[in-house]
Amino acid sequence: MPGVTIAIGGPFLKREAERPRDVIVDPDQDLIRRVGRGDPAAVQALVARKLPRLLALAQRMLSDPVEAEDVAQEAMLRAWKQAPRWTPGKARFDTWLHRVALNLCYDRLRRRRERPTDAPPEQVYEGPAPDRGLMALDVGRRVDAALAALPDRQREAVVLCHHQGLGNIEAAAAMEISVEALESLLSRGRRALRTALADIRPGAEGE
């Protein structure tokens, strides 16, 4: 798997040969098997389980609700097509799906850089009503802007760990990097967010 370092030779190799190879426990395994068999109820359950999280991930990465919806739907379509061919035990399906969504986001970010625009994408705010949450609205916008200003890989690490709820090992696997590299990206991303949001309430940056 990407991001996993395997030592070769010496006592380590001997110990590895003496024990069964690690098998990754995947909570989605049964669901994916049913989706692969064409079970309509399983397809609906997969969409209900994954689509909101993919939509949130794409929104954080792209800051554009229309593009985020397109990315989430395309990722779900690829998940449906992949299900009949999925081999359990090598990786979590959720990790693979996050990688697919991230790649789709980067495709769109790359096209943005190649296609200059006169105005930033329109933002849709779904938070508290103005009479109840003007301060929350301002903080939310500041956090979104600070997150969007991070370098892509730092933003990706922060989004996966703090907004998607992935552990460091799973996030590193999704990003195809080592855990040490992920932690370095997280450290730099958090530091940049703290600096950008120093004048608002502590913790607003999502730590």
Secondary structure as GFF3:
##gff-version 3
##sequence-region A 1 207
A	DSSP	alpha_helix	10	18	.	.	.	ID=ss1
A	DSSP	alpha_helix	29	36	.	.	.	ID=ss2
A	DSSP	alpha_helix	40	62	.	.	.	ID=ss3
A	DSSP	alpha_helix	65	82	.	.	.	ID=ss4
A	DSSP	three_ten_helix	83	85	.	.	.	ID=ss5
A	DSSP	alpha_helix	93	114	.	.	.	ID=ss6
A	DSSP	alpha_helix	130	149	.	.	.	ID=ss7
A	DSSP	alpha_helix	152	158	.	.	.	ID=ss8
A	DSSP	pi_helix	159	163	.	.	.	ID=ss9
A	DSSP	alpha_helix	168	175	.	.	.	ID=ss10
A	DSSP	alpha_helix	179	196	.	.	.	ID=ss11
###
